């Protein structure tokens, strides 16, 4: 397990930690691209596409971001996505997020997208995938950030609908690396999608799944045993099952945790009570991510800075979380090693006061 350079001080002065959190290289592995759609871009795309919105202006739409649970968030999330109609729209949305990621020193991101949100409105899946793929290519050439796309199935819909979506997507399978499962968790257990995930495994696609956000630890077991998930998105409820925690630790199964999302959706109403310190203390491969940053009040650096301020975690946890993000990514080991070297150099410079 990677660790801090041996000569690194036990801690930095509190006023220097936020700068280190922002400066350190990191990967983001749990970010829904539709959830990065800022109100300003929603209105710009609505105007371009002639879509009438239920809100008179940007301020009114932003004021509507008052969620009490996952479902109340999803209702407005799907409404916001209604402005996305053309390949250019998806490109513009992708570029807007990737530019913010670069500013947060994200060196690699694995982006979730929800094709069913768009195909249900008559948008061709090609426009979704190719617009996002083009943004990824341009961002890598322009800024050096690497990225992958992960197609998510909406769990509140049927498995038949997921099968149809996979069939529609397969002609463009060169442009996405894996599949996931998101949307309303409670009442939609992983086993609902066991057969389509088994087929995706046979196709060589990577597999992730939302589990243990609002749902119980049993949903995490199901995602592992029935969906053969290689990463668990959220997973914070795992701490309520000691056997599950031990399995996650032993098998190095990553958790892509989203602190500000957890706070906004009342999983942890007070960020100071977030269980990230406990996850790390138990040896789990936990990571920090932004989930739906336009809706939850912050991109990945905002999540780091606010979580650390609330919980009192320090430089060792910061290093571990960034290192975990590289370990959890779906890239070759040599690239992970290169990023880890960059991370170590960043911390060495911080220790010297650079």
N, C-alpha and C positions, 0 to 999 in steps of 0.2 A: 504494500500500500504506500503510495507516495507520501512524503512528509516534508515539513519545512526544512530548509537548510539548517544544519546543526548549530551554526553560529548565529541564528536568527534570535533576536531578543524575545523574551516571554510575551511581550505585548508592545504595542505602539501607544503613544499618547492618544487619548480618546479623540482629539481634534484631527488627528492624521488618519484615522481608520476609514472614514467615509471616502477620502481621496483614493486610498488603496483599493477599496471595494470597487470604485468606479474604474480605476486604471487597470486592474488585473484582467488578463485575457480569460475568456469564459466561453462556454457553449450554451446555447438555449435550446431546450429539447421539448418544451411544452408551450406552444404558442399557436393559437388558432388565428389564421390570417384574417378571417372575417371579423375577429375580435380586435383587430388592430385598426379598424375602420373608424377614424376620428370623425366627429360631427362635421368639421369643415369639409372633409373629402366626401362625406355622405351628401352634403348639400351641393357640392360641385358636380358630382356624378348625377345626382337627381336632375339638376338643371341641364346637363349635357344630354341626358337620356329622356327628358320629358316625364320624369316620375314625380307624382305629387306626394309629398310627405304629410304626415299628420301633425307636424310641428311647424310653426311659422318661421323659426329662425334657429341658428346654431345654439344660442343660449337656451332656448326652450327645450331643444333635444337633449342637451347636456344635463339640464335640470331634471329630466325624466329618468336619469340613471340612478334611481333610488330603489335598490333591490333588497328584498328580504330573504330570498332563498334562490336556489338554482333555477327553478321554473320561472320566477318573475324576471330574472335576468334573460333567460332564453327567449321569452316573449318579445322583448325589445331588440334582442340580438338578431332574430330572424327578420324583424321588420326593417332593421338597418340594412341588412344584406339585399333588400329588394331593389336597390339602386344598381346592383352589379348585373350588367347585361351583356357586355362585349368583352372580347379578349383584351382590348385596351384597358377596360375597367380593372380587370384582374391584374394586369401588368402594373397599372398605376398604384393599386393597393399594395402589391408586393414590394414595389420600389419604395413606397413611403415607409413601410416597416423596416426593410433592410437598411435604409439610410439611418434610421433610429438605432438599429442594432449595432451598426458600425460605430456610431457615436458612443455607445455603451461598451465598446471594446469586446463585442461578441465576435469571435473569429469563425464560429460555425453555428449554424442553426438548422434545426429539423422542424419544418413548418407543417402544421396540420391544415388541411382544407376539407370542407364539407360539401362534396358535389351535389348531394341530394337536396341541399338548401336551394340550389340553383336549377338543377334539372327539373325539379317540381314546378318551376316557374317558366319552363320552356327554354332555358339556356342550355346550349349544347355543351356536353362535358369537355369537348375539345377546347372551347373558349376558356374554360376554367383552368385546365391543366396547362395549356400552351401559354396563356398569359402569365401565369405564375412561373412557369419554367423560364420564359424569356427574361423575366425580372431577375431570377436567380443567376442566369448567365451574365447579364449586364452588370449586376452588382459584384460578381466575382471579378470580372474584368476591370471594373472601375475602382473597387475598394479592397479587393482581396478576400472578402468574406466568402466562405464556402457554405453550401446549403443542400438540403434534400427536402423532398416533398413526401408527406405521409397522408394518404387518403383515409379519411375517417368515415365510418358508417354511423348513421344516426340510430341510436338504440331504441328510441321511442317508436321507430318504424319497424316493419316486419323484416324477418330474415330474407323473405322473398324479394323485398325491395333492395336489400343489400346485395343479393345475388345479381339483380338487374343492374345495379350500379357498377359492380365489378365487371360484368360483361361489357358495359358501355366503356369502362375505363381501360380495359386490357389492350385495345389498339394503341394506347399511349403509355404502356407500362414501362417503356424505357425512361420515362420522365418522372416516375415516382418510385420510391424505394421500399415502401411498406404500407401497412394498413393499421388503422386504429379504430377505437370505439368510443363515442362521446355522446353528448346530449343527456337527457333526463335519466339519472342513474337508478333512483329508487323505483322498484317495480319492474325494472328491465335488467334482470340478471344476465351474467355473461353467457350462460348456457343457451340462451336464446339464439346465439350466433355461432355455435360450435362448428357447424358444418361448413359455413363459408370461411371461417378462419382456418379450418383444416385444409381446405382447398388452397387458400392463400399460402399456407406453409409449403404445400407441395409445389406451388409455383415459384418458391424461393423468395417470397416477400417477407420482410421483417414485420414483426407483430408487436403492437403495444395496445394497451387498453386502459381507459379510465376505470378506476375501481377504488373503493374506500375513501371517497370524498365525503359524500353524505351516506353512502351505502355501507353495510357492515363488512367486517373482515372476511366473511364468507364470500363476498363478491371478489375479493382479491384471490382467495383460493381458487375460485372458479375461473378467473382470468388466467391463472397460471396453469391449472390442470386441464381445462377444457378449451381454452383459446391458445394455449402455449405462448402466452405473452412473454416477451423478452424484457419489457420494461412496464412498470405500473405507473400510470399517470395519476397523480395525487398520492393515494396510498396512506394518508395520514392516520386512518383508522386502524392500521395494522398494529399499533401499540396495544390494542385491547386483546391481542391474541399472542401469547408468548411463543407458541409453537410456530406461528406464522413469522414472527420477528426473527426467530432462529433460522428459518428456511431462507428468508430474504437475505440474511447476513451470510449464511453458508454458501448460497448460490450466487451471491453478488448481483442480485436483481435490483436494478436502480428504481428509485422513486423520483418522479419529476414533480416536485412540490411547488405550489404557487401561493406564497404567503398573503399577498394583498387580495387575491381572489378569495382565499380562505376567510379573511377578515370581512370582506365585502358581503360574502354570502352567508356569514354568521356561523361558519364552521368553528372559527375562533374569533368571537366578537371583539376580544381585546388581543391585539397582536402580541402583547407581552406574555400571553398564555399559549402562544404557538408551540407545538411540540418539536420543532426542528432541533433544538439542543438535545432533546431526548433521542431523536432518530440518529443523530451523529454519535452520541455517547454509546448507543447500542451497536455501533459499527455498521450502520446501513449506508448504502450508496445513495444518499439523498442529494438532490440538486435544487437550485433556486431558479424559478422561471416566472414568466409574466402572465400566462394563460390568455386573457383577453384584455390587453393593456389599455385600450381606449375606453373600456367600460369600468375597469377596476382601479383606475387611478395611478397607473405607473408601469413603465417598461422595466426591463430586468434590473437595471441599476437602482431604480426606485425601490424594487422589492428587496434587494440586498441592503441598502442603506436603512430603510425603515425597519426591516426585520432585526438587524443588528442593534439599532438604537433601542428597540423595544425589549429585546431579550438579553442584551448584555454580552452577546457572543463576541469573540475577539479574533486576532489574526490567525490563530491555528484553525479555527472553524472556517474562516474565510478561505484559507489555502485549501482545506479539505473539500469545501463545496465546489470550488473551481476545478480542482483535480478530479472530483467525482463527475463533473459535467463532461470532461473529456473521456473518462473511462466509460461512461454510459452512452456515448455517441456511437452511431453506426458507421464508423470509418476505420480504415486499416490502422494497425497498431503503430506503424511508423509515424503517422500523422499525429496520433495521440501523444507519442513521445516528444515530438517536436513542440507541440503546444505546452506540454508539461515543462519543457526546458524554458520556454518563454515565461511561463508562470513563475518558475523559480527565480529567473533573472529579475522579474518585476518585483518580487519580494526582497531580493538582495538589495536592489536599488532603494526600495522603501526603507530598509533597515539602515542604509547609509545616509538617509535623509535626502536622497536625490529627488 
